[in-house]
Amino acid sequence: MRISVARTCGFCTGVNRAIRLATSEINKPVYILGELIHNERVLKSFAEQGILTINLEEALKLTSGTVIIRAHGISPQVRAKLNETALKIVDATCPNVLKIHEIVKKGVKQGSKIIIIGNGKHPEVIGINGCADGEAIIIEDENLPSFEGANSYICVVQTTFNEKQYNIIINKLKNNIKLLVNYNTICYTTKVRQSEAEMLSLQCDAMFVIGSKISSNTCKLYELCGRNCKNTYLIENIEDLTKVTNKIGIQKLGITTGASTPKELVMEVILVMSSEVESVKIEDCAQEVAAVDTTATEAVNVEVKKATEVKKVKTERKINNMEDVMNASVFGLREGKKVKCTVIKADSTGILVNFGGKKDGFIDSVKAGLENYDASQYKPGDVFEAVVVENKTSSKECIMLDKRVIDEVLDRLCEKKNRC
């Protein structure tokens, strides 16, 4: 089986920025106004660090601490209420969303009527509409309302909206409105992510879209891929994966993710698929991308510069290049993170190691490797690599690790070299 992984897998620039701001905040306690991003695993990790998700009513009752404004942004009205409190406000709004806010505010000031193409119930659209004093015309599909009572209109679009559907809607709007100023504010990396997903879904006999069911951009990717590939599955977790791996015969599998999906979940999917199938080839999915609009933010320009260097080729990569995925981490430590371990001691229960963190690591005897565990083989000072796993025990004294994942990859590499 061939597995083709989209280059755009993992967090987008805006999500990365939001997570960095939230986790670097030292003015405790820390709260997030609404879900920072739509991913349950990330939010669970936040909660474990004492970073709690709250609503506006709860925030206004606080007397101290830090409140993080999520990547989707908020309305000026909500921001004004927060500014009346004694809380420290950290704005993690995506730069692309902030750009839309400025367009709308300027348009309202000039006397134009605002049109927003997007999901009216999505927090990003709610925040944008707030910049229009809640009076914007919101269009979710091709069924247009009547346009009366305004001389000019300004149109913006939700950053994660499907670009093909947007083009259909905007062409209809141009035929119905004489004076329309249109801003295509779909995030550039969203366009690339959707384009890659479409290309993969046309070439593969199965597609895995990894992400949350409540993530707008993940659901759009799922719908897009489903139109081209009947065996398209939305994978939220490994449990979802195990439900479908035995139902489909896959020759070529495409993998893409929503913008709020940690890369280590991609690693887990690849590892599970590799254990299910005898022969797996991992490929890069690459494509040419166009130059970005000059109004793009600096953060997006960095993303685009990287993307435009990619040539329109497919390069097969060896299984050990999964290291790029395995090294990915949401923050300092979380499931799927690969770490270098130094043995402190080993006994019949497992191996106690140091890996440079605040806590030591522990590898249970059953997770110490592919062979039968022998504590005498691990001497103090020995160095090897392992992967952070969920701590399902009652003890929180150590970070739980698994060495088998690394050994499986190394074992597969050795087998491949022996065949060559």
N, C-alpha and C positions, 0 to 999 in steps of 0.2 A: 504494500500500500504506500502511496505517496501522500505526504501531508504538506500542503502549501500554506504558509503562515503570512498573513498580510503584514506589511512593514508598519502599518499604522496601529498595530495592536498595542493595547495599554493606555495609560492616561494621556489625555491631551495636555497641552501647555497650561491651559487655564486650571484644570484639575490639579496638576502637579503644583502649581503656584498656591492654590487654596490649601492643599494638604501641608505644604511647607510652612505657610503662615500659621496654620492652626497648631502644628506640632512644635513649632519653635517658640510659641508664646509662653513666657515664664511667669506672667502676672496671673497667678492662680486665684480663685478657681476659673476654669475656662468653659464657656458655653458656646454652642453653635445655634444660631437662629434658623431653625429648620434644618433639614438634612443637608450637610455640606455638599455631598454628592450622592447620587443614587446608586449606592452599593452597600449591601448589608454587611459584608465582611469588613470593609473599611470602617463603617460606623461602629461595628462591634469592637474593633481595635481601639477606636477613639474612646469608647466607653470604658474599656479596660485601663486606659490611661487617665481616667477621670475627666475626659472631655465629653460633656453631656449635651444632647440635643434638646432644645426647648422651643416653645412657641413665643410669639410676641407678648401675649398676656403674662406668661411666666417671666419673661425678660424684664418687663416693666415693674415687676415686684422685687427684683434684685436690688441690693444696696451696695454690692461690691463685686469685683471680678471683671473678667474680659468676655465680651460677646463677639463672636466671629460672624461676619456677614458672609453667607455662602456664595459659591461661584455663580449661582443664578441671578444674584443681585436682588435689591429690594426697591420699593417705590420711595420717592422723596418724602411722602407722608409718614411712612414707617421710620425712615431715617431720622426725621425730625423728632419723633417720639423717643427714639433711642438717645438722641443727643440731649434730651432733657434729663436723662438719668445721670448717675455718678459713675456709670460703667465705662470701662475702656473699650472703645470700638475698634476692631481690626477688620478692615474691608478686604475680603477675599473675592470680591466680584471679578469675574473674568473680564479682562481688558476689552474683549470684543463686545461684551454686553454693555460695558460702560460707554463704548463708542456709540451704540444705538441710543442710549439714554441721552447723550449730547445732541444727536441728530433730532430726536423727538422734541426735546426742550427748545431747541432753536426753531424748529418748525412751528411749534405752538406760539412762540414769541412773535413769529412773522405772520401769524394769523391763518396758517394752513391747517386743514383737517388731517388727522393722522390715521393711516391704515396699517395694521399689524397683521402679517400673514403668519399664523402659528396656532398652537393649541391654547385657547383662552383660559384653560384651567392650569396651565403650566406656570410655575413660579416665575420663570424668566419673563413670560408674556405679561403676567400680572404686574411685575415690577416696571416693565416698559410702559404699560398702559397708565401706570401711576404718574409717569412723566408727562402724560397727556391729560392729567387731571381725571383719569378714569373714563374719558370720553372718546377714546380711539375706536375705530371700526375694526373689529377682529374677524379675520377671514380664515377659516380652518380648511376649506376645501373649494371645489370649483363652483359651488352654488353661491353666486354673488348677490349681495343686497342691492337695493336701489341707491343711487348717489344723487342727493339733492341738497341744496342749501349751502354749498361751499363752492368758492371760486377755484380753489387749488387744493391739491392733495399731496401728501408726502407718504410714501410707502416704505416700510422696513419689514424685515422678516426674522423670525426666530432663528437663532444661530445654528440649531441642529435640524432645521426643516429639510425635507427631501427636495433636492434641487430640481429634479424633473417635474415634480408636482408644482413647485414654485414657478417654474417657467410657464407652465400651462396657465396658472392663475394670473400671473403678471401680464401675459399676452391678452387675456380676457379683460383685465382692468384697463389696459391701454385702449381697448376698443370701446370702453364704456365711459372713460373719463378724458375730457379734453386736455386738462392741465394736470399732469401727474409727474411728480419728481420721484424717481424710484431709486432706492438704495438696496442693492443685493448684499445683505448683511449676514448671509450664511457663512459660518466660520470656514476659513480656507482649509484647515485640516479636516473639517467635516466633509467638505467636497472630495478631498483626496480619499478619505476613509470610505465614503460611499462609492466612489469610482472603483477603488480596489475591490470592494465587496461585490460589486456588480460583475467585474471581470472574473473574479474567482467563481462566482455562482454559475457563470456561463460555461466554465471549463471543468467544474468538478461534479462528481455524481453524488456528493453529500456536502453540506455546509454546516459548520458549528458557529453560531453567533453567541459569543460568551459575554454575559452581562446580566444586569438586573431587569426583571420584567416591568419594573416601575421607571426604568430609564427611557426617556423619550428617544434619544438617539439610538439606543440598542434596539428598541422596538421597530424603529424605521429601517435599520439595517436588516432586521429579521424579515420584515415585509418585502424589502427590496430583493433579498436573496431568494425568498420563497417564490417570487414571480418567475425566477429563472431556474430554480433547482427544487424539485418536489421534495427531496430529502433534506430539508432545512430544519435545524433544531436550535431552539434557544436554550443555552446551557447556563444555569445560574450557579450550579455547584457540581461537585463530583457525583452526587446522588443522581442528578439529572442525566449525567453522562452514562452511568451504568445502566440506565433504563433503555438507552437507545443503541448501545454498542453491539448488543447481541441481536438486534432486529434488522440491521442493514448490512448488506455486503458492499464494502467500500473499496474501490480501486484508487480513487483520488479524493482526498478530503481537503476542503478549504476551511481555514480558521480565521475569523475576524472577531473583533471585540468592540463593545461600546467604549466611549471616552472615559467612563468611570470604572473600568475594569482593571484590577491589578494584573501585571504581567505574570506574577507567580501562579495565578489561576490557569493561564495558558500553559505554563510549564507542567502543572499537575495534569491537565488534559492530555498533553503530549506523552507524559510518562504512562498514564493509564492506557492510552491507545497503543503505545509501544509494548506494553506488557500483554495486550490482547492479541496483537498481531506479530507473527514471526519476523517478517521483513518490513521495516519501515524506512522510508527515505524522507528526510525533511528538506523542504525547498523554501527559498525566499520568493515572495511574490513581489515583483518590482514593476514599475511603470513610469513613463515620463509624465511630468506634471507641468502645467503652464506657469508662467510668471505670475506673481501675486499682484493684486491691486496696490497701488502706491499708498493707499490710505490704511493699509494693514498696520496693526500694532507691531512694536519692536519684537515682542515675544513670538508673534506669528511669523515674522520675517525670518527669525532664526530657524523655525520649523521648515519653512519653505526653502530656505537656502540648502538645508540638508536634503530635502526631497528632490530638488531640481538637479542634484548631482547624481541621482539614480538613473541609470540607462534602462532602456526598455528591453530587459533580458531576464531570463530565469537562470539562476545559478544554484545548482544542487549543493547543499552543504552537508557536511558530515554530522553525525549524531552528536558529537561533542560540542558543536556550536549551539546546542541548547544552553550552554553556559551563559550566553547573553540573557536568556530568559531566566535562568536559575539565579543569576546575580541580581535580578531586579527586586526592588523592595519598596513598599509603600512608605515606610519610615524605617528607623534604625533596625528594628527586629520585628519580623512577622513570619507567618508560615510561608515556607518556600524559599526563604533567604538562605543562601549557601555561606557557610562560615568556616574559617580555618581553626582547627582545634588543637590544643596542646594537652596531652594526658597529664592529669594530676595523680589519679590512682584508678585502679580497676579491681573489682571483686566479682563475686558470683552474680550480683544483682545488675551490674553494668559498669559503665565507664564514666568517671567524673572528669570533666575537661574545663580548661580555661580558653575563652575565645575573645578576650578583650572587652567583654561587656561588664556591666555592673554586677551581674550574677554569673555564677559558674553554669556550665551546661552539663546535662546528664543524658547519656545514651543507654536506654534499657537494653539488657542482654539480648532480647529478641530482635532489637533494631541495630545491633552492632555490626552486622554484615550478612553476606549470603551464606557463608559457611557456619558450622557449629561454633558457638561462642566459646572462646578460651581466654580467660582473664590474664593468664600468664603471657599472652602474646602482646599485651599492651603495657609498656614500661613508661614510668614518669618521664616526660620530655618528648615522647613520640608525637609526631604531628600528622594529622590527616584532615580531610574535609567532611562536613556533615551538613544536613539541612534542618532548619528550624521547623518543628511540628507543633500542632496544638497540644497544650497541656491538659489532658483529660483527667489527671489525677487530682487529688485534693491538695497536694503539696505545691506551693508556689516558690519554694526556695531556689529552685534551679530552672533554667530554660531547657525544655525538652528537645532533644535532637534525634535525628535518624541518619545513620551511616549507610543503610542499605540502598537508598536512592542513588547515592554517588557510586557505590559498588556496582549497581546494575548498569549504569552508564559506562563505567570503565570496563566491565565484563563484556558488554556489547561491542565496545571499541576493539577489544582484544580479538573477539570472534571475527570481526570484520577484517582486521589486519591479517589474521591467519588465513582467511579465504582469498585474500589478494595475492 
